[in-house]
Amino acid sequence: EAEAEAEAEAEAEGGDVAAENSDEPDDADTDDVVDAPGDAAPEPAAVPEPAKRAGRVRRLFRRNR
């Protein structure tokens, strides 16, 4: 079971690396755009990184069963 968990975690991590290394333009690259102070949309509540990671691992386990 621990081996399967480690494999699923490595698979999830590999997906993150591939996304970071892609040649597609970054949608978040809007440094040249200046918004008026009142135009900013409220930030969505941030999900802590460990919770996101746990969710990915759970999804992989469900898919592999």
C-alpha angles and dihedrals in degrees: 000000000000089000092053090048092051090048092050091048092050089049090052092048091049090056091055092051092050091052091050093050098046120122094225116114116264110251090205092061098108100128092129093058115087118197126201111254094250095048098072114114115228112267115250115244107275117240111221113247096241090055092051091048092049090051092053092050091049091051091050091050092050090049093049097049 
